[in-house]
Amino acid sequence: MWGLVSALAPHFKDLYHLTAFETSVMIAVPVILGSLLRVPMGILADRYGGRLVFSLLLAFNIIPIAGIALLHSYSSLLAFAFLLGAAGSSFAVGVSFASKWFPAAQQGFALGVFGVGNIGQSVAVFFGPRLSDRFGWEAVFWLFGVLSLIWAAIFWTLARDATPGRAASLGQIVQVFLHRRLSWLLAFFYFITFGGFVALGIYLPTLLKDEFHLSLADAGLRTAGFVVVATLSRPVGGWLSDRVPPSRVLLAVFAALVVLALLLTSSGIVLFTIGALGSAAVLGVGNGAVFKLVPQYFPTEVGIVTGLVGALGGLGGFFPPIVLGIVKESTGGYALGFILLALAALAALLADLAVLRGARS
């Protein structure tokens, strides 16, 4: 559901006669609430149990779904797309719920399986346009909304909470972020790796339709491929980081991303596709490597730092689409936006060399 607005963004752009900037804001809006809610939702799940919090979250989603389907205006779409962003906080709830069921030695694999749920973005961008063409875009939102209600009932009925953990307070989280400066660096790394994945995953349908004049269904298929590659490469990043210092894995990721981001400036579909799929692979590997660094440097504060890093990584998916929209309106193309991505990757590469050199796995 988090990806439905972006999946149908080209349709909304035509329906409401939106500029590139207005389209980019619409695409980015669901990301911001999902990112900001990750920390408090993780705390609530620790305190009251994932069964209750996840069930309520799944049920709540019908409200923004209904609002988008029933009220046909750009302003109402923005308002309810913002609320639909709450679905993006499910990552923190699911991590809290699932991790308590497994010993430390098995949590990496268990959370990796949970993380495969990112493929839901592929479901949205692949099936959303096709269902919209056949049944109308409102029906697509109703379908996903009803499924969310059904899963709320299933989860409430079948799920059971493990032994509750100790919930960190917001005060503790703020203290870590203020006094443990290395957490900022890890958040910056995740801002680029996960934020880059989210930003490209939600903006590609619009970009492919604008720049390469693809049909919405074709653009959705290509975007689905991007999401699948990024999602499946995430556990590869964790596996590599078990064998090689994760700081070195990230060096390779950021070095490759500099080159691949520049390929995204190409006006040829072949070079652009190589850049997009290559970026998906290295961004996924980077996601896995970042979370290997968290317990290495914060062994007693894993939960707090994970929440912080995850929240800021989610915000990394909010700003790039807006930047791309501004760049498109100002220059007539997207090349400058991808050059900025290459520069951000270069900055992360230099920060890794300066701060994490010699880190042990």
KEPALUM-250353 format. One record per atom (N, C-alpha, C): x, y, z. Coordinates in pm, whole numbers, plus 50000, padded with zeros to 5 digits. Example, Ala and Ser with C-alpha at 12.3 -4.5 7.8 and 13.67 -1.06 7.14 Angstrom:
513194943150780;512304955050780;513204967050780;512854977550708;513674989450714;512905000350787;
END
This chain:
500824987950000;500005000050000;500855012550000;502015011750067;502915023250074;503345027549934;503385018249841;503855021249706;502755023949605;501495023749646;500415025149549;500375038949484;500605049349563;500525062849508;501615064749402;502825060149432;503895061649333;503655052849211;503065040949233;502795031949121;501835038249021;500885045949071;499875052048985;500125067048965;501325071649002;501625085948993;501455091548852;501935084548746;501705090148612;500225092148580;499365083248631;497935084848610;497415097148684;497845098848809;497405110548886;497945123448825;499145122848769;499715134648705;498815139448590;498345129948510;497445133548400;496065137448451;495575130248552;494225132648602;494085146448664;495085150648741;495005163448812;495875174248746;496435171348629;497225181048552;498355187048637;499195178148689;500225182148783;501525185848712;502265195048772;503615198048726;504565187248777;505805187648729;506795177848776;507025179248926;507055191648975;507265193749118;506085188449199;504855191449156;503675186549228;503625171349228;504035165249117;504075150649111;505095145149209;506255151449216;507305146549305;506895147849451;506195158649486;505695160249624;504695149149656;503775146549563;502785135949583;503455122449606;504515119549530;505215106849542;505945105949675;506515117149720;507365117049840;506565117449970;505365123049966;504605125250090;504385112450173;504035101050113;503835089150198;505085084750272;506245088250218;507495083650278;507765090550411;507395103250423;507835110850540;507185105750669;505875103150667;505225098450791;505715084550827;505855075950727;506355062450754;507735062650816;508555072250778;509905073450834;509865078950976;509115089750996;509075096151127;508425087251233;507495078751189;506785070151286;507575057751326;508675054851257;509375042351286;509865041551431;510405052451481;510905052051619;509765050451719;508735059151719;507645057251816;506895044151799;506725039451675;506015026851656;506825015051709;508155015851694;508995005451753;508885005351905;508845017151965;508695018152110;507345012352153;506285015952081;504945010752115;504894995552102;505544990251996;505544975751977;506314968852089;507414974652134;508164969052247;507324969352374;506564979852392;505844981752518;504534973952522;503794974052411;502454968052412;502354955252329;503414951652262;503414939252184;503104941752037;503824934651950;503624936251807;502274931551760;501684922051830;500364916951788;499334928051787;499254935751894;498284946651902;498624957851805;499884962251806;500264973951727;500174970951578;500634959251536;500594955851394;499144954251347;498304948051430;496904946251392;496204959751376;496454968951470;495834982151462;496344989851340;497634988451310;498204995351195;497574990251065;497434977051053;496814971250933;495364975850919;494654976751030;493264981251023;493164996150992;494095004051046;494075018551024;494205022150876;494895013950802;495195017350662;493955019250577;492825013650617;491615015150537;491165029750533;491525037750634;491085051750638;491725059850525;493065060250513;493615067750399;493295061550264;493165048250260;492795041750134;491425046750088;490455047150180;489115051750146;489115066450107;489925074450179;489975088650148;490485091250007;491535084049967;492085085849832;491085081449726;490385070349753;489465064849654;488195073249639;487755079549748;486465086449747;486555101349714;487645107949755;487765122449738;488755125349626;488255130549517;489065132149396;489555146449381;490665149549446;491345162349428;492795160449468;493645169349418;495075168349449;495325170749598;494625180249657;494845183249799;494425171649888;493305165249857;492885153749938;493825142049916;494325140449794;495295129849767;496545131749852;497045144049861;498215146749944;497935143450091;496785147850140;496465145850282;496385131050317;495675123450236;495505109250267;496735100950229;497505105550130;498765098850101;499735100250218;499695111850283;500505113850403;500115103650510;498815102050535;498365092350635;498685078050593;498615075350463;498955061950414;500405058650443;501225069050461;502615066850496;502805059150624;501785059050710;501895051350835;502225036750807;501785031750692;502085017850656;503585015450652;504355025850619;505805024250611;506475021950745;505775025050854;506345022750986;506255008151027;505614999950945;505444985750979;506784978650994;507834983950929;509154977650941;509594977051087;509464988151158;509894988651298;509034979451385;507744978851356;506844970251434;507194955551411;507424951951285;507734938151253;509064933551310;510074942451307;511364939051366;511214936551515;510474945251583;510244943451726;509544930251755;508524927151674;507744914951696;508564902451667;509214902151552;509894889851508;511164887051586;511924897451620;513234895251681;513134888251816;512034890551887;511894884652021;511674869552017;511324864351899;511054850051887;512314841951858;513444848551835;514644841451790;515844845251874;516734835551902;517994838951970;518854847551880;519854853951939;520684863451864;521314857151741;521714844451751;522404837751639;521494835751518;520174836251538;519234833851429;518514846551383;518744857751451;517974869751420;518314875551283;519574874451242;519934879851112;519134873451000;519034860051004;518274853050900;516784856150912;516284856051037;514844858351056;514444872251007;515224882351043;514894895851000;515144897750851;516074889850796;516264890250651;515044885150578;514434874450630;513204869150571;512094879550583;511984885750699;510974896150718;511194907650619;512464911250597;512784922250507;512424919750362;512234907050326;511824903850189;510444909850159;509724913650263;508444920350243;508544933050162;509774938350145;509954950050057;509474947249915;509384934549879;508904931049745;507454935449726;506774938649834;505424944249822;505394956449731;506504963949729;506604975349637;506514970549492;507114958949464;507014953349329;505584949449296;504894943949393;503494940249372;502684952449332;502934963549402;502184975849374;502464981149234;503744982049199;504064988349071;503804979048953;503784965848977;503514956548867;502014954848845;501284951948953;499844949048939;498974961548942;499434972049013;498604984049026;498154989748892;499094992848799;498664998348671;497794988848589;498084975948594;497294966348516;495864965348570;495734964648702;494404964248761;493664977348738;494404988348740;493785001348716;493215002248575;493964997148477;493494997448339;492214989248322;492114978548400;490964969648381;489754973448466;490004977548592;488884979848685;488754994248732;489725002748698;489705016448748;490635017948869;491265029748882;492275031248987;491665030849127;490405035349142;489785034649274;489675020249324;489365011149232;489214997049270;490524991349322;491654996149268;492954991249314;493154994649461;492835007049499;492985011149639;492035003249729;490795001349686;489854993649767;490334979349786;490884973349680;491384959549690;492464958449796;493454967449790;494544966849887;494024970050028;493084979250038;492534982750168;491794971150234;490994964250154;490264952650207;491244941650248;492274939450168;493294929550205;493964933150338;494184946050360;494794950450485;493874947350604;492574949450587;491624946150694;491604931150721;491644923250613;491644908650630;492884904250707;494044910050670;495274906050738;495324911250881;494664922250909;494564926851047;493844916351132;492754910851077;492004900551150;492814887751164;493524883851056;494334871651061;495464873151162;496134884651159;497274886551249;496814886951394;495714893851420;495204894551558;494794880651607;494244872351517;493764859151556;494914849251577;495914849551491;496934839051491;498254843051556;498564855851557;499874860051610;499884859151763;501074856751816;501274856751961;502574864151990;502554872552093;503754879752132;504674870652212;505974871652184;506964865152268;507104873252397;508064869652480;508274877052603;508554891652570;507814901052630;508044915152597;509464919352629;509994927952543;511314933552568;511234946252648;512374952252670;512444964852743;512394976352643;511374984652655;511194995552560;512035007552598;512775012652501;513545024852524;512605036852522;512965047152597;512175059352597;512695068752490;511885078552454;512335088452358;513535096052411;513575098252545;514705105052606;516005097452585;515955084152600;517155075952578;517605076752433;516655076752342;516985077452200;517665090752168;517115101552221;517705114652195;519115115452252;519325109652370;520645110052432;521685102652347;521305091152293;522225083852207;522585092152085;521575098252026;521825105751903;522655118351929;522515124252047;523255136452078;524705133552118;524915122352186;526225119952246;527025108852178;526405100952092;527125090552021;527145094351875;528135102551838;528125108751705;528275098651592;528835086951621;528995077051515;527635072551461;526595073551546;525265069951499;524825078951384;525305091351381;524985100251270;525555094851139;526785089851147;527425084751026;526685072650972;526315063351061;525585051651016;524225055650958;523605065751020;522345070750967;522535076750828;523665083850808;523965089450677;524155078450573;524865067750611;525055056450519;523715050350480;522825048650579;521525042650550;520625052350476;520815065450502;520095075850429;520335074150279;521575070750242;521915069050101;521475055450050;521775044650124;521505031250071;520015027950070;519355029150186;517925026150189;517115037550128;517535049950158;516825061350100;516915061349949;518085057849896;518225057049750;517325046449690;517235035049759;516355024249713;514895028849711;514455034949823;513055039549831;512785050249726;513685060049716;513465071149624;513355066449480;514295058049437;514245053049300;513045043849280;512755035649382;511635026349370;510305033349351;510135045049417;508845051949406;508805061749288;509975066349242;509975076549136;510155070848997;510675058648986;510955053048854;509745052448760;508535048748808;507425048348712;507195061748643;507275072648720;507085085948660;508245089548568;509475086948613;510645090348533;510655082648401;510385069748406;510415061548285;509355065948185;508205069848237;507145074448146;507505088048086;508075097048167;508425110448117;509595110148020;510685103148059;511925103747983;511965094147865;511395082247882;511515072047778;510165068647714;509105075747756;507785074547695;507275060147697;507535053447808;507025039747825;505585040147873;504865029447848;503525028347904;503625026548054;502535029548124;502535028248269;502795013648310;502225004148234;502434990048266;503894986048246;504504990648137;505904987448111;506814993848216;506535006348250;507325013048354;507185005848487;505985000948517;505764993548641;506534980448643;506574973548528;507314960948519;508794963348545;509354973648484;510784976648503;511074980848647;510184988548706;510374992648845;510284980548938;509384971348908;509284959148988;510594951448985;511224950848867;512524944248858;513564951048944;513564964348946;514494971949031;514294968149177;513044967949222;512754965149364;513164950849400;512884941349312;513244927349339;514754925849352;515514931949261;516974931049268;517494936949398;516984948749435;517444955349557;517084947149681;515894941449682;515444933849798;516254920949815;516464913749704;517184901049713;518664902749740;519214914449707;520644916649733;520904921049877;519854924649949;520044928850088;520634917850175;520074905550174;520714894950252;522114891450203;522394893850075;523754891750024;524714901350095;524264913750116;525094923350188;525374918850330;524364913250396;524584907950530;525544896050530;525384887150430;526254875450419;527704879750395;527914889250304;529264894150278;529864900550403;529034907750478;529534914750595;529834905350711;529364892950702;529774882750799;531194877850772;531654879850649;532944874350607;534004884950580;533554897050548;534454908250520;534024919850610;534944927850661;534514939450742;533474947650668;532324950250731;531244957350661;531654971050612;532624977450680;533094990350632;533714989050493;534394977650467;534974975350335;533884972450231;532864965250274;531744962750183;531124976050140;530964985150235;530374998150203;531295006450114;532605005050130;533525011950040;533245007949895;533094994849873;532814989949737;531434994749690;530474994749781;529114999149746;529125013749700;529745022449779;529715036749746;530555039749621;531675032649604;532485034649483;531685030649359;531005019349366;530195014949252;529035024449227;528445029549335;527275038349320;527645051449251;528865056349274;529295068549204;529215066449053;529725055149006;529725052348862;528305049648811;527565041548884;526225037648840;525275049548838;525415058648935;524555070548935;524805079148812;526055079648768;526355087248646;525765080648522;525675067248523;525015060348412;523535064048403;522935067448518;521525071148519;521275084448449;522325092048421;522155104548347;521995102248198;522175089848154;522125086748011;520715088247956;520625092947833;519335093847764;519005081147687;519935071447690;519685058447625;519145048347724;518135041147685;517455031947777;518365020647823;519325016347738;520195005247775;521135009347888;521845020547871;522755025147976;521985028648103;520815034748088;520005038148205;519605025548280;519205015148206;518805002548270;519964996148345;521154996348284;522334990948352;522594998748481;522485012048473;522675020248592;521635017548699;520375015848657;519295013748753;519415000148822;519604989548745;519704976248806;520984974748886;522084980748838;523314980548915;523164988049046;522514999449041;522265007149163;521404999049260;520384992249206;519534983949292;520354973549367;521274967049295;522084956549357;522984962049466;523694973049437;524644978149537;523924984849653;522774991149627;522014997149737;521504986249831;521044975049775;520604963949859;521724958349943;522884956349882;524054951549956;524414961450066;524354974350036;524654984550135;523704984350252;522414981850226;521434980850335;521844970050435;522224958450382;522624947450470;523884950550547;524834957350484;526104960350549;525944970550662;525084980550642;524904990850745;524434984550875;523464975450866;522924969850990;523844959451052;524864955450981;525904947351043;526824956251129;526964968951091;527794978351167;527154982451299;525824982451305;525144987451425;525544979651550;525414966251554;525824959051675;527334959351697;528114961651591;529564962251606;529984974351689;529334985651665;529724997951735;528795001451851;527594995551854;526634998551960;526064985452017;526894976952075;526434963852119;525354964252227;525334974852308;524324975652415;523164984752379;523194990552259;522155000252220;521624997052081;521604984252048;521224980151913;519834985051876;518864983051967;517494986851936;517335001651911;517945009751997;517815024251984;518435029051853;519665024751827;520365029451708;519695024151582;519185011751586;518465006351471;517255015051438;516525019351542;515375028051519;515765041251456;516845047151508;517315059951455;517775058651310;518605048551286;519145046451152;518015043451054;517075035151096;515955031751009;515085043750977;514845052251077;514005064151055;514665073750958;515955076450978;516635085850889;516845079950750;517015066650743;517095060350613;515795061950536;514685060750607;513395062950542;513245077150492;513725086850570;513685100750525;514515102750399;515535094350382;516335095050260;515515092050136;514365085750153;513475083450040;512505094850016;512455104550109;511535115850095;512105127150011;513345130850037;513905142649973;514305140849825;514925129449787;515345128249646;514225129749544;513015124149565;511975126449464;511635141249446;511635148749557;511355163049545;512475170049469;513725166149500;514865171849428;514755168749279;514395156449246;514255152749104;513165160949036;512065163449109;511005171649052;511455185949025;512215191649120;512735205249103;513725205648986;514595195648981;515585195048872;514885193848737;513865185648730;513125183748604;512505196948558;511875204348651;511245216948614;512265227548577;513435227148643;514435237648623;515285235348499;515585222648470;516535219548362;515915212048246;514705206748265;514065199048159;514455184448157;515325180148248;515755166148257;516125162748400;516575150348419;516865145448554;518365143748583;519225146848484;520645143648495;521285149848620;520985162448648;521605169148762;521275161948892;520065156548903;519685149249024;520555137049047;520875129848941;521715117948955;523185121548977;523595133048926;524945137748959;525045140749108;523995146249166;523975148749311;524025135649389;523365125249338;523445112049402;524875106849398;525555108649285;526955104249273;527835111749373;527595124649390;528375132649485;528105128249629;526855124949660;526535120149794;527225106849822;527255097949721;527945085149736;529445087349756;530005097049685;531425100149702;531715105449843;530815113849894;530985118850032;530935107450132;530025097850111;529945086250201;531195077650192;531725076250072;532965068650052;534115075050131;534245088050122;535315095050193;535115094250344;533865095250389;533575094250533;533905080350586;533585070150506;533915056450545;535425054950560;536185059950464;537645059050470;538195066650591;537635078250620;538165086650727;537825081450865;536615076050882;536115072851016;536205057851047;535895049550949;535765035150977;536965026950927;538015033450881;539185026050832;539735017050940;539975004650903;540524995151000;539474988551087;538174991151056;537124984751137;537174969751122;536884962951231;536864948351227;535454943451209;535294931951145;533944926451122;533384921551255;
END
